[in-house]
Amino acid sequence: MKVRWLGSAGEVGRSCVEINIDGRLFILDCGIKLSGEGTYPDFSDVDISAIEAVIISHAHLDHSGYAPYLYHIGYNGPIYFTKPTFELALLLQKDYIKVQGLEGETPPFFQEDIRKEINRATTLNYEEKVYINDDVALTFYNAGHILGSAKICLDTPYGRLLYTGDIGSDVKTLDPIKKNIPGVDYLIIESTYGMKKDVHRPMEERERELIKVIQETKKKNGNVLIPVFAIDRAQNIMILLKEARDRGEITQPIFIEGMLIKANDIYDNYPDWMNKKMFNMFKKDNPLASPIFREVWNRKKIIQMNEPIIVVTTSGMMSGGPVMDYFKSWASDERNSLVLVGYQVEDTFGRQILDGLREFKDEDGNLKKIKARVEWIEFSAHADHPSIVEYVSAFSVPPKKVFLDHGEGEKLTELCEEISKITECIIAEPKVSYQLGEEEVAKESKPAQKLLYEERVPPIQCPFEFIVTTPQDKLFKNRAISLIENSKEILLISGYLDDSIVSFIIDSVKKGVKVKAIFRHITRPGNKKAFKILRNNGAEVRVNRECHARFIISDEREAIISSGDLTRDSFYDHFEAGIFTTDKETIKKATAFFYQMWDQSIEGFIKE
């Protein structure tokens, strides 16, 4: 197995990592760099026909924006996202080619290529394992960065590889990043804030500072301009402003403009992907649709308003978008304030202002002074230096090798020095192939994939345990997967199944467990796919249209009897309830009932 970087090695932007497993290629992220040299990943020597899958960690353009290009040049395979990432990535990709056209540029791909991407897309939930092919499995884990952001975990014959994409810390809307994933052999981790001095202040302190700037600007009768990324930074800032408004700390009208408005609609579709505070807030009343936020319909009129106002708009690095019109009009007035709240990549206009730029030329070539107050209050969705080091330290067994990407200069070297105290650390270089797995595997042999399990739930304390699933609690799903993973001899399954859980069942088959499964029907696409996968991988499968019983029995030792099916709906969306039991008499009766149904079930047939 080899890994090399087609982008994002020694730079922030155009993230793209190629994993080569015996000549089969897996592309992790495919992004765009919005400034500086090298806009797109370098596919010049990549055999497109060898790509088996493209996997996207999250929706930001520097990770997802170039993916449709692969379909433009002939790729026709699957592309994997989480559900929110899929919707958000499409929004950004469509906007990107629109902007390219408005600027007179020829985009690298077109709407037809995005349609191909849509047709080949597969969306997964967190911790839903799927086999991409016979010996490479994919699992997404929460990265805590933006809505739907995921770490990409690949189980391969040469070990477990974990690619973090971007990881977050202290993000207002999200659950924290999942740590200590077991059995990771190779870790690829971002380094955006890699220097020792890159330490985020407490969130409460940053929020108070922003509110103070807004209050002080109002006293001068000035306007506050807050450039934001359309995804996550916009929503976090809006919720912060709403809470401050509800407390009476700010009173100015708040205007919003740009692509963040469409992103807000997507956020409203996925409250169950946020933390419990946000979930409850969205279920009660969407905070992003509060009447305190006014959409801009006439930008010129808003710019010329006589009262002090706040404008939250794109783009976050001031590389284009509505923010530039506001800035050009307000920059020369010292009463106004520009508050940058996100990371500013080298060579972007936002970074130039942070570095001291105090004059610029407008589109007519006129020189303008920047007299407005400039503040940088970092509300980053990226982990800082201590958080990155702590993440690596949290592994029970450290990875054999850690690769650093998505960072610049001293940030990479300082972080590498620190992680090298834990395990071997390598700063990735562009287009260099790194061999993985040679220490365990002779080159002429191909190993079997290791099956790695994590402790999902604590042991049962009594013969019966009540288990539930809600959009926020996944005890039923976790118990079901744990029961399947711990099976040693025989696994009996009855009810609806779809392809959300079959990878765990296949793992049991591979280690010698005898699996029998009764499907109620195989007419829906997910059920049909699960039936075919299980049948083709050695499980015994039958169909019984009268089967309404839903249960799983492992080794006549543990059983789950529940209203829930082994499907995405039951795992992630529904309110389901049931019993997990180790009671021998109950399991004995359930086993006898299963075989009664099995004898009256038929061999299913699917037309190929």
VOKE-522791 format. One record per residue (C-alpha): residue number from 1; residue in three letters; x negated, y, z negated. Coordinates in steps of 0.5 Angstrom, whole numbers, padded with zeros to 4 digits. Example, Ala and Ser with C-alpha at 12.3 -4.5 7.8 and 13.67 -1.06 7.14 Angstrom:
REM residues 2
1,ALA,-0025,-0009,-0016
2,SER,-0027,-0002,-0014
This chain:
REM residues 608
1,MET,0000,0000,0000
2,LYS,-0003,0007,0002
3,VAL,0000,0014,0000
4,ARG,-0002,0020,0004
5,TRP,0001,0027,0004
6,LEU,0004,0030,0010
7,GLY,0005,0037,0006
8,SER,0005,0040,-0001
9,ALA,-0002,0037,-0002
10,GLY,-0006,0043,-0005
11,GLU,0000,0048,-0004
12,VAL,0007,0050,-0006
13,GLY,0012,0048,0000
14,ARG,0013,0043,0006
15,SER,0013,0037,0001
16,CYS,0012,0031,0005
17,VAL,0009,0024,0002
18,GLU,0008,0018,0007
19,ILE,0008,0011,0003
20,ASN,0005,0006,0008
21,ILE,0007,-0001,0006
22,ASP,0004,-0006,0010
23,GLY,0005,-0002,0016
24,ARG,0012,0000,0014
25,LEU,0013,0008,0013
26,PHE,0017,0011,0007
27,ILE,0018,0019,0007
28,LEU,0019,0022,0001
29,ASP,0022,0029,0002
30,CYS,0021,0033,0008
31,GLY,0021,0040,0007
32,ILE,0019,0047,0010
33,LYS,0014,0052,0007
34,LEU,0017,0059,0007
35,SER,0011,0063,0008
36,GLY,0003,0063,0009
37,GLU,0000,0058,0014
38,GLY,0003,0051,0016
39,THR,0010,0052,0016
40,TYR,0012,0044,0017
41,PRO,0009,0038,0015
42,ASP,0004,0035,0020
43,PHE,0007,0029,0023
44,SER,0002,0029,0029
45,ASP,0000,0022,0028
46,VAL,0006,0019,0025
47,ASP,0009,0013,0028
48,ILE,0016,0015,0028
49,SER,0018,0008,0030
50,ALA,0015,0005,0024
51,ILE,0019,0009,0019
52,GLU,0024,0005,0015
53,ALA,0027,0010,0011
54,VAL,0027,0018,0009
55,ILE,0028,0019,0001
56,ILE,0030,0026,-0001
57,SER,0029,0028,-0008
58,HIS,0033,0035,-0008
59,ALA,0036,0040,-0004
60,HIS,0031,0046,-0004
61,LEU,0028,0048,0003
62,ASP,0021,0046,0001
63,HIS,0023,0039,0000
64,SER,0029,0038,0005
65,GLY,0029,0043,0010
66,TYR,0025,0039,0015
67,ALA,0029,0033,0015
68,PRO,0033,0034,0021
69,TYR,0027,0034,0025
70,LEU,0026,0027,0024
71,TYR,0032,0025,0028
72,HIS,0031,0031,0033
73,ILE,0024,0027,0035
74,GLY,0027,0020,0035
75,TYR,0028,0017,0028
76,ASN,0035,0014,0027
77,GLY,0034,0010,0020
78,PRO,0037,0012,0014
79,ILE,0036,0018,0009
80,TYR,0038,0017,0002
81,PHE,0040,0023,-0003
82,THR,0044,0024,-0009
83,LYS,0051,0026,-0008
84,PRO,0050,0033,-0010
85,THR,0043,0034,-0006
86,PHE,0047,0031,0000
87,GLU,0052,0037,0000
88,LEU,0047,0042,-0002
89,ALA,0041,0040,0003
90,LEU,0046,0041,0009
91,LEU,0048,0048,0006
92,LEU,0041,0050,0006
93,GLN,0039,0046,0013
94,LYS,0045,0050,0017
95,ASP,0043,0056,0014
96,TYR,0036,0056,0016
97,ILE,0037,0054,0023
98,LYS,0042,0060,0023
99,VAL,0037,0065,0020
100,GLN,0032,0062,0025
101,GLY,0037,0064,0031
102,LEU,0038,0071,0028
103,GLU,0031,0072,0028
104,GLY,0030,0070,0035
105,GLU,0026,0064,0033
106,THR,0027,0057,0036
107,PRO,0029,0053,0030
108,PRO,0025,0046,0030
109,PHE,0032,0042,0030
110,PHE,0039,0044,0032
111,GLN,0046,0042,0029
112,GLU,0047,0036,0033
113,ASP,0041,0033,0029
114,ILE,0044,0035,0023
115,ARG,0050,0031,0025
116,LYS,0045,0025,0026
117,GLU,0043,0026,0019
118,ILE,0050,0026,0016
119,ASN,0052,0019,0020
120,ARG,0045,0016,0017
121,ALA,0046,0019,0010
122,THR,0047,0014,0004
123,THR,0048,0018,-0003
124,LEU,0047,0014,-0009
125,ASN,0048,0016,-0017
126,TYR,0042,0016,-0022
127,GLU,0040,0010,-0024
128,GLU,0043,0006,-0018
129,LYS,0038,0001,-0015
130,VAL,0039,-0001,-0008
131,TYR,0034,-0005,-0004
132,ILE,0032,-0001,0002
133,ASN,0029,-0008,0005
134,ASP,0028,-0015,0003
135,ASP,0022,-0013,-0002
136,VAL,0023,-0005,-0003
137,ALA,0028,-0002,-0008
138,LEU,0030,0005,-0009
139,THR,0032,0008,-0016
140,PHE,0034,0015,-0017
141,TYR,0032,0018,-0024
142,ASN,0035,0025,-0027
143,ALA,0029,0030,-0026
144,GLY,0033,0036,-0029
145,HIS,0031,0041,-0024
146,ILE,0037,0043,-0020
147,LEU,0044,0040,-0019
148,GLY,0043,0033,-0017
149,SER,0035,0033,-0017
150,ALA,0032,0026,-0018
151,LYS,0025,0023,-0019
152,ILE,0024,0017,-0013
153,CYS,0022,0011,-0016
154,LEU,0020,0005,-0011
155,ASP,0019,-0002,-0013
156,THR,0014,-0005,-0008
157,PRO,0010,-0012,-0008
158,TYR,0004,-0007,-0010
159,GLY,0007,-0004,-0016
160,ARG,0012,0001,-0018
161,LEU,0011,0008,-0015
162,LEU,0015,0014,-0018
163,TYR,0015,0021,-0015
164,THR,0017,0026,-0019
165,GLY,0019,0032,-0014
166,ASP,0020,0038,-0018
167,ILE,0022,0037,-0025
168,GLY,0025,0042,-0030
169,SER,0025,0044,-0037
170,ASP,0030,0047,-0041
171,VAL,0035,0048,-0035
172,LYS,0041,0052,-0038
173,THR,0046,0047,-0034
174,LEU,0043,0040,-0034
175,ASP,0041,0035,-0038
176,PRO,0034,0034,-0040
177,ILE,0029,0030,-0035
178,LYS,0029,0022,-0036
179,LYS,0022,0020,-0039
180,ASN,0018,0014,-0040
181,ILE,0021,0010,-0034
182,PRO,0018,0003,-0036
183,GLY,0013,0000,-0031
184,VAL,0010,0006,-0027
185,ASP,0004,0004,-0024
186,TYR,0003,0010,-0020
187,LEU,0005,0017,-0021
188,ILE,0006,0023,-0016
189,ILE,0007,0029,-0020
190,GLU,0008,0037,-0019
191,SER,0003,0042,-0021
192,THR,0007,0048,-0020
193,TYR,0005,0051,-0027
194,GLY,-0001,0047,-0028
195,MET,-0005,0052,-0031
196,LYS,-0006,0052,-0039
197,LYS,-0003,0059,-0039
198,ASP,0003,0057,-0036
199,VAL,0007,0056,-0042
200,HIS,0015,0058,-0041
201,ARG,0017,0063,-0047
202,PRO,0023,0060,-0051
203,MET,0030,0061,-0047
204,GLU,0033,0065,-0052
205,GLU,0027,0070,-0052
206,ARG,0028,0071,-0044
207,GLU,0035,0072,-0044
208,ARG,0034,0077,-0049
209,GLU,0029,0081,-0045
210,LEU,0034,0080,-0039
211,ILE,0039,0083,-0042
212,LYS,0035,0089,-0045
213,VAL,0033,0091,-0038
214,ILE,0040,0091,-0036
215,GLN,0042,0095,-0042
216,GLU,0036,0100,-0041
217,THR,0037,0101,-0034
218,LYS,0044,0103,-0035
219,LYS,0042,0108,-0040
220,LYS,0038,0111,-0034
221,ASN,0044,0111,-0029
222,GLY,0040,0106,-0025
223,ASN,0042,0099,-0021
224,VAL,0039,0092,-0023
225,LEU,0037,0088,-0017
226,ILE,0036,0080,-0019
227,PRO,0034,0076,-0013
228,VAL,0035,0069,-0014
229,PHE,0035,0062,-0011
230,ALA,0042,0060,-0008
231,ILE,0041,0054,-0012
232,ASP,0041,0053,-0019
233,ARG,0037,0060,-0021
234,ALA,0043,0063,-0018
235,GLN,0048,0059,-0023
236,ASN,0044,0060,-0029
237,ILE,0043,0067,-0028
238,MET,0051,0068,-0027
239,ILE,0052,0064,-0033
240,LEU,0047,0068,-0037
241,LEU,0051,0074,-0035
242,LYS,0058,0072,-0036
243,GLU,0056,0070,-0044
244,ALA,0053,0077,-0045
245,ARG,0059,0080,-0042
246,ASP,0063,0076,-0046
247,ARG,0059,0078,-0052
248,GLY,0060,0085,-0050
249,GLU,0052,0086,-0049
250,ILE,0053,0088,-0042
251,THR,0059,0092,-0038
252,GLN,0056,0094,-0031
253,PRO,0060,0091,-0025
254,ILE,0057,0085,-0023
255,PHE,0056,0083,-0015
256,ILE,0054,0077,-0012
257,GLU,0052,0076,-0005
258,GLY,0049,0071,0000
259,MET,0049,0063,0000
260,LEU,0050,0063,-0007
261,ILE,0057,0063,-0006
262,LYS,0058,0057,-0002
263,ALA,0053,0054,-0007
264,ASN,0058,0055,-0013
265,ASP,0063,0052,-0009
266,ILE,0059,0045,-0009
267,TYR,0057,0046,-0016
268,ASP,0065,0046,-0018
269,ASN,0065,0039,-0015
270,TYR,0060,0036,-0019
271,PRO,0061,0038,-0027
272,ASP,0060,0031,-0029
273,TRP,0052,0032,-0026
274,MET,0051,0037,-0031
275,ASN,0050,0037,-0039
276,LYS,0056,0036,-0043
277,LYS,0057,0044,-0045
278,MET,0057,0045,-0037
279,PHE,0062,0040,-0036
280,ASN,0067,0042,-0041
281,MET,0066,0049,-0039
282,PHE,0068,0047,-0032
283,LYS,0073,0043,-0034
284,LYS,0077,0049,-0037
285,ASP,0075,0054,-0032
286,ASN,0070,0055,-0027
287,PRO,0065,0060,-0030
288,LEU,0062,0061,-0023
289,ALA,0069,0064,-0021
290,SER,0070,0068,-0027
291,PRO,0073,0075,-0024
292,ILE,0067,0079,-0027
293,PHE,0063,0077,-0021
294,ARG,0065,0081,-0015
295,GLU,0064,0078,-0008
296,VAL,0061,0083,-0003
297,TRP,0065,0085,0003
298,ASN,0062,0091,0005
299,ARG,0054,0092,0003
300,LYS,0053,0099,0005
301,LYS,0059,0101,0000
302,ILE,0056,0097,-0005
303,ILE,0049,0100,-0004
304,GLN,0052,0107,-0005
305,MET,0056,0106,-0011
306,ASN,0056,0112,-0016
307,GLU,0056,0108,-0022
308,PRO,0051,0103,-0025
309,ILE,0052,0096,-0022
310,ILE,0048,0089,-0022
311,VAL,0047,0085,-0016
312,VAL,0045,0078,-0016
313,THR,0043,0076,-0009
314,THR,0039,0072,-0005
315,SER,0033,0070,-0003
316,GLY,0029,0069,-0009
317,MET,0022,0070,-0006
318,MET,0025,0076,-0002
319,SER,0023,0073,0004
320,GLY,0029,0075,0007
321,GLY,0037,0075,0006
322,PRO,0041,0081,0003
323,VAL,0037,0082,-0002
324,MET,0032,0086,0003
325,ASP,0038,0091,0004
326,TYR,0039,0093,-0003
327,PHE,0031,0093,-0004
328,LYS,0030,0098,0001
329,SER,0035,0103,-0001
330,TRP,0034,0102,-0008
331,ALA,0026,0101,-0009
332,SER,0024,0109,-0009
333,ASP,0029,0111,-0015
334,GLU,0025,0110,-0021
335,ARG,0032,0109,-0025
336,ASN,0033,0102,-0022
337,SER,0030,0096,-0024
338,LEU,0028,0090,-0020
339,VAL,0028,0083,-0024
340,LEU,0024,0077,-0021
341,VAL,0027,0071,-0024
342,GLY,0023,0065,-0020
343,TYR,0017,0063,-0018
344,GLN,0014,0067,-0013
345,VAL,0010,0063,-0007
346,GLU,0003,0066,-0005
347,ASP,0004,0071,0001
348,THR,0012,0072,0000
349,PHE,0014,0079,-0001
350,GLY,0016,0078,-0008
351,ARG,0009,0075,-0010
352,GLN,0006,0082,-0007
353,ILE,0010,0086,-0011
354,LEU,0008,0082,-0017
355,ASP,0001,0083,-0015
356,GLY,0002,0090,-0015
357,LEU,0004,0092,-0008
358,ARG,0008,0099,-0009
359,GLU,0009,0101,-0002
360,PHE,0012,0098,0004
361,LYS,0014,0099,0011
362,ASP,0021,0099,0013
363,GLU,0024,0096,0020
364,ASP,0023,0103,0023
365,GLY,0016,0103,0021
366,ASN,0017,0108,0015
367,LEU,0013,0108,0009
368,LYS,0017,0107,0003
369,LYS,0014,0108,-0004
370,ILE,0016,0103,-0010
371,LYS,0018,0107,-0016
372,ALA,0023,0102,-0019
373,ARG,0022,0098,-0025
374,VAL,0019,0092,-0023
375,GLU,0020,0086,-0028
376,TRP,0018,0078,-0028
377,ILE,0022,0074,-0033
378,GLU,0021,0067,-0031
379,PHE,0027,0063,-0031
380,SER,0024,0057,-0028
381,ALA,0027,0051,-0026
382,HIS,0020,0048,-0026
383,ALA,0016,0044,-0032
384,ASP,0011,0048,-0035
385,HIS,0004,0046,-0037
386,PRO,0005,0043,-0044
387,SER,0012,0040,-0041
388,ILE,0008,0036,-0035
389,VAL,0002,0034,-0040
390,GLU,0008,0031,-0045
391,TYR,0011,0028,-0039
392,VAL,0005,0024,-0037
393,SER,0004,0022,-0045
394,ALA,0011,0020,-0046
395,PHE,0010,0013,-0042
396,SER,0009,0007,-0047
397,VAL,0004,0005,-0042
398,PRO,0000,0010,-0038
399,PRO,0001,0010,-0030
400,LYS,-0006,0007,-0027
401,LYS,-0007,0013,-0023
402,VAL,-0003,0020,-0023
403,PHE,-0003,0024,-0016
404,LEU,-0002,0032,-0017
405,ASP,0001,0035,-0011
406,HIS,0006,0042,-0010
407,GLY,0001,0046,-0014
408,GLU,-0005,0051,-0012
409,GLY,-0012,0052,-0014
410,GLU,-0014,0053,-0021
411,LYS,-0007,0050,-0023
412,LEU,-0009,0043,-0020
413,THR,-0016,0043,-0023
414,GLU,-0014,0045,-0030
415,LEU,-0008,0040,-0030
416,CYS,-0012,0035,-0027
417,GLU,-0017,0036,-0033
418,GLU,-0012,0035,-0038
419,ILE,-0008,0029,-0035
420,SER,-0015,0025,-0034
421,LYS,-0016,0025,-0042
422,ILE,-0010,0020,-0041
423,THR,-0011,0016,-0035
424,GLU,-0014,0017,-0028
425,CYS,-0012,0023,-0024
426,ILE,-0013,0025,-0017
427,ILE,-0012,0032,-0014
428,ALA,-0008,0030,-0007
429,GLU,-0012,0032,-0001
430,PRO,-0008,0033,0006
431,LYS,-0008,0027,0011
432,VAL,-0012,0023,0006
433,SER,-0010,0016,0005
434,TYR,-0011,0013,-0002
435,GLN,-0010,0006,-0003
436,LEU,-0006,0003,-0008
437,GLY,-0006,-0004,-0011
438,GLU,-0013,-0006,-0009
439,GLU,-0014,-0008,-0016
440,GLU,-0009,-0013,-0017
441,VAL,-0008,-0016,-0010
442,ALA,-0013,-0019,-0005
443,LYS,-0012,-0016,0002
444,GLU,-0010,-0022,0005
445,SER,-0005,-0024,0001
446,LYS,0002,-0021,0000
447,PRO,0005,-0021,-0008
448,ALA,0012,-0022,-0010
449,GLN,0015,-0016,-0013
450,LYS,0015,-0015,-0020
451,LEU,0022,-0014,-0023
452,LEU,0022,-0009,-0029
453,TYR,0027,-0008,-0034
454,GLU,0028,-0002,-0039
455,GLU,0032,-0002,-0045
456,ARG,0038,0001,-0044
457,VAL,0043,-0001,-0050
458,PRO,0041,-0003,-0057
459,PRO,0043,-0010,-0059
460,ILE,0050,-0011,-0061
461,GLN,0051,-0011,-0069
462,CYS,0057,-0015,-0069
463,PRO,0061,-0021,-0064
464,PHE,0065,-0015,-0061
465,GLU,0063,-0008,-0059
466,PHE,0068,-0003,-0056
467,ILE,0065,0000,-0049
468,VAL,0068,0005,-0045
469,THR,0066,0009,-0039
470,THR,0068,0017,-0038
471,PRO,0065,0022,-0033
472,GLN,0060,0023,-0038
473,ASP,0059,0017,-0042
474,LYS,0056,0011,-0038
475,LEU,0056,0005,-0044
476,PHE,0060,0000,-0040
477,LYS,0055,0001,-0034
478,ASN,0049,0000,-0038
479,ARG,0052,-0006,-0042
480,ALA,0054,-0009,-0035
481,ILE,0047,-0008,-0032
482,SER,0043,-0010,-0038
483,LEU,0047,-0016,-0039
484,ILE,0046,-0018,-0031
485,GLU,0038,-0016,-0032
486,ASN,0038,-0021,-0039
487,SER,0041,-0027,-0035
488,LYS,0037,-0033,-0035
489,GLU,0041,-0039,-0032
490,ILE,0048,-0037,-0030
491,LEU,0052,-0031,-0028
492,LEU,0059,-0031,-0027
493,ILE,0063,-0025,-0024
494,SER,0070,-0023,-0023
495,GLY,0073,-0017,-0020
496,TYR,0072,-0012,-0015
497,LEU,0064,-0011,-0013
498,ASP,0061,-0006,-0009
499,ASP,0054,-0005,-0007
500,SER,0053,0000,-0013
501,ILE,0050,-0006,-0017
502,VAL,0048,-0012,-0012
503,SER,0041,-0010,-0013
504,PHE,0041,-0012,-0020
505,ILE,0045,-0018,-0019
506,ILE,0040,-0020,-0013
507,ASP,0034,-0019,-0018
508,SER,0037,-0024,-0022
509,VAL,0038,-0029,-0016
510,LYS,0030,-0028,-0015
511,LYS,0028,-0030,-0022
512,GLY,0032,-0036,-0021
513,VAL,0039,-0035,-0024
514,LYS,0045,-0038,-0021
515,VAL,0050,-0033,-0019
516,LYS,0058,-0034,-0018
517,ALA,0062,-0028,-0016
518,ILE,0069,-0028,-0014
519,PHE,0072,-0022,-0010
520,ARG,0079,-0020,-0010
521,HIS,0078,-0017,-0003
522,ILE,0073,-0016,0002
523,THR,0076,-0011,0006
524,ARG,0073,-0004,0004
525,PRO,0066,-0002,0006
526,GLY,0063,-0002,-0001
527,ASN,0066,-0009,-0002
528,LYS,0064,-0012,0004
529,LYS,0057,-0010,0004
530,ALA,0056,-0012,-0003
531,PHE,0059,-0019,-0001
532,LYS,0055,-0020,0005
533,ILE,0048,-0018,0001
534,LEU,0050,-0023,-0004
535,ARG,0052,-0028,0000
536,ASN,0045,-0027,0005
537,ASN,0041,-0027,-0002
538,GLY,0043,-0034,-0005
539,ALA,0049,-0032,-0009
540,GLU,0055,-0036,-0009
541,VAL,0061,-0032,-0007
542,ARG,0068,-0033,-0006
543,VAL,0075,-0029,-0005
544,ASN,0081,-0029,-0009
545,ARG,0087,-0024,-0007
546,GLU,0091,-0026,-0013
547,CYS,0085,-0024,-0018
548,HIS,0086,-0018,-0022
549,ALA,0081,-0021,-0028
550,ARG,0075,-0017,-0029
551,PHE,0069,-0020,-0033
552,ILE,0062,-0022,-0033
553,ILE,0059,-0028,-0037
554,SER,0052,-0029,-0038
555,ASP,0049,-0036,-0040
556,GLU,0055,-0037,-0044
557,ARG,0052,-0033,-0049
558,GLU,0055,-0026,-0047
559,ALA,0061,-0023,-0044
560,ILE,0064,-0016,-0042
561,ILE,0072,-0016,-0041
562,SER,0074,-0010,-0039
563,SER,0079,-0005,-0034
564,GLY,0073,-0003,-0031
565,ASP,0070,-0006,-0024
566,LEU,0063,-0007,-0022
567,THR,0064,-0001,-0017
568,ARG,0061,0007,-0017
569,ASP,0068,0009,-0019
570,SER,0069,0005,-0025
571,PHE,0061,0007,-0027
572,TYR,0061,0014,-0026
573,ASP,0068,0017,-0025
574,HIS,0074,0013,-0028
575,PHE,0076,0013,-0036
576,GLU,0075,0005,-0037
577,ALA,0075,0001,-0043
578,GLY,0073,-0006,-0045
579,ILE,0070,-0011,-0050
580,PHE,0063,-0013,-0050
581,THR,0062,-0020,-0054
582,THR,0058,-0025,-0056
583,ASP,0063,-0029,-0059
584,LYS,0062,-0037,-0057
585,GLU,0069,-0039,-0057
586,THR,0072,-0033,-0053
587,ILE,0066,-0034,-0048
588,LYS,0068,-0041,-0048
589,LYS,0075,-0039,-0046
590,ALA,0073,-0034,-0041
591,THR,0068,-0039,-0037
592,ALA,0074,-0044,-0037
593,PHE,0078,-0039,-0034
594,PHE,0073,-0037,-0029
595,TYR,0072,-0044,-0026
596,GLN,0080,-0045,-0026
597,MET,0080,-0038,-0021
598,TRP,0074,-0041,-0018
599,ASP,0077,-0047,-0016
600,GLN,0083,-0044,-0013
601,SER,0079,-0038,-0009
602,ILE,0076,-0039,-0002
603,GLU,0070,-0038,0002
604,GLY,0070,-0031,0005
605,PHE,0069,-0029,0012
606,ILE,0066,-0023,0015
607,LYS,0066,-0022,0022
608,GLU,0059,-0019,0024
